[in-house]
Amino acid sequence: MDESTLDKVAEFICGNGEQYPEYRSSSRLTAFFARAGLPHFIHDGSTRQKWVLECLKACSREELASVLKRLASPKEYAGERLKIKNALDLLNEIAYVEGFRIKLVVMLPTY
């Protein structure tokens, strides 16, 4: 991904602005990356968005996909439908320039 796109993803992850569904403090950034399967990213107290951008730049394609999947996950927003819709809309605005589209696929459990 282009660095300007990654910077927008970093802003989204941090929640810098009222348009984003979640604000993440230092410890919540570390927890977010752990939930995305990247527990080796531990916030060091530096500027949040700059740190997140550096983490994203260090990610492989698969790791970056895990981050985006976690940002789109209803679990990340405790199932709050408005936050989930907002997150998907904003993610798709960001991902559009890269030729990506993110959508939720609901899988019903089989018994």
Disulfide bonds with the S-S distance in Angstrom:
none
